[in-house]
Amino acid sequence: MLTPKHVGFEPTVKPIAQDLTRTKQLLTEAGFPNGMDMVLNSPQGRYVRDREVAEAVAGQLTKAGIRTTLRVHEWGNYLNNMVYVHKAGPVYLIGWGAGGTYDAEGVYDPLFRSGKINTNYYNADLDGMNDEAKQSMDPKRRLELFHRINHIVVDDAAAMPLYQQIDLYGVTRRLVWKARGDERIKGYDMAIR
């Protein structure tokens, strides 16, 4: 869930490998020997090629035995009437930036701390570690807690990180400006020639 620039990034944590045989076995063990049906909700027009990304995910899930119907939505409606009111799930596409600070707290607190507007996940251990990390002034302790959270998020499959999107900007030659690494666009960083 974190980029290598984030405080809390742990390079030893690897994403879950795709294993169609194991997925089908787990579906059978869960009582779905013939697969199952589900809906994947996605915005359209918010992220670069978001519909195409969602179509690819739906195709991969279907290959694994999870027959997936894709429903795309206009961004404002999707965010306000589905994501923020917890009606987009159980599986939906959403993006998240660097969190503004390149600190794991900016990702884990809004996305995985129970009770938050963007959270559909509950893990009491993660909540406790997250709360402690937010209050700790000890950088080593915070890093230890974030590393433990990294493992929980992967082990619980709390999210399925797909890729890190590179920001694209179009500007006129009249503008003196350099894109920021934290994805923020601030007028005071700009000047007109």
FENSUL-V857799 format. One record per residue. N is the residue number from 1. SS is DSSP state (@ for helix, = for strand, . for the rest). PSI is psi in whole degrees, -180 to 180 (* if undefined). Layout:
{{N/SS/PSI} {N/SS/PSI}}
This chain:
{{1/./-14} {2/./153} {3/./164} {4/./-17} {5/./-15} {6/./140} {7/=/124} {8/./-10} {9/./140} {10/./108} {11/./-18} {12/./-17} {13/./122} {14/./149} {15/./159} {16/./128} {17/./144} {18/./129} {19/./93} {20/@/-38} {21/@/-47} {22/@/-38} {23/@/-46} {24/@/-36} {25/@/-44} {26/@/-38} {27/@/-43} {28/@/-46} {29/@/-30} {30/./1} {31/./16} {32/./64} {33/./-23} {34/./18} {35/./-171} {36/=/168} {37/=/145} {38/=/167} {39/=/135} {40/=/119} {41/=/145} {42/=/149} {43/=/162} {44/=/125} {45/./6} {46/./-46} {47/./161} {48/./119} {49/./40} {50/@/-40} {51/@/-43} {52/@/-37} {53/@/-46} {54/@/-39} {55/@/-41} {56/@/-43} {57/@/-45} {58/@/-41} {59/@/-42} {60/@/-41} {61/@/-41} {62/@/-41} {63/@/-32} {64/./-2} {65/./5} {66/=/91} {67/=/115} {68/=/127} {69/=/126} {70/=/132} {71/=/122} {72/=/150} {73/=/151} {74/=/141} {75/@/-52} {76/@/-45} {77/@/-44} {78/@/-49} {79/@/-51} {80/@/-35} {81/@/-3} {82/@/-63} {83/@/-53} {84/./-20} {85/./15} {86/./42} {87/./8} {88/./-20} {89/./-176} {90/./-17} {91/=/127} {92/=/158} {93/./129} {94/./149} {95/./162} {96/./134} {97/./-160} {98/./-6} {99/./4} {100/./-21} {101/./-8} {102/./36} {103/=/139} {104/./-29} {105/@/-36} {106/@/-10} {107/@/-51} {108/@/-36} {109/@/-52} {110/@/-25} {111/@/-24} {112/@/-10} {113/./121} {114/./148} {115/./-4} {116/./157} {117/./-30} {118/./7} {119/./131} {120/./30} {121/./144} {122/./125} {123/./110} {124/@/-38} {125/@/-46} {126/@/-44} {127/@/-46} {128/@/-44} {129/@/-41} {130/@/-46} {131/@/-42} {132/@/-43} {133/@/-37} {134/@/-30} {135/@/-15} {136/./140} {137/./2} {138/./108} {139/@/-35} {140/@/-41} {141/@/-43} {142/@/-45} {143/@/-43} {144/@/-45} {145/@/-43} {146/@/-36} {147/@/-40} {148/@/-40} {149/@/-41} {150/@/-47} {151/@/-40} {152/@/-47} {153/@/-41} {154/@/-48} {155/@/-37} {156/./-6} {157/./47} {158/./-20} {159/./163} {160/./84} {161/./132} {162/./-48} {163/./165} {164/./113} {165/./137} {166/./130} {167/./143} {168/./135} {169/./144} {170/./128} {171/./160} {172/./157} {173/./-16} {174/./-16} {175/=/129} {176/=/110} {177/./145} {178/./132} {179/./143} {180/./149} {181/./-20} {182/./9} {183/./8} {184/./143} {185/./113} {186/./127} {187/@/-35} {188/@/-11} {189/@/-3} {190/./155} {191/=/154} {192/=/136} {193/./*}}
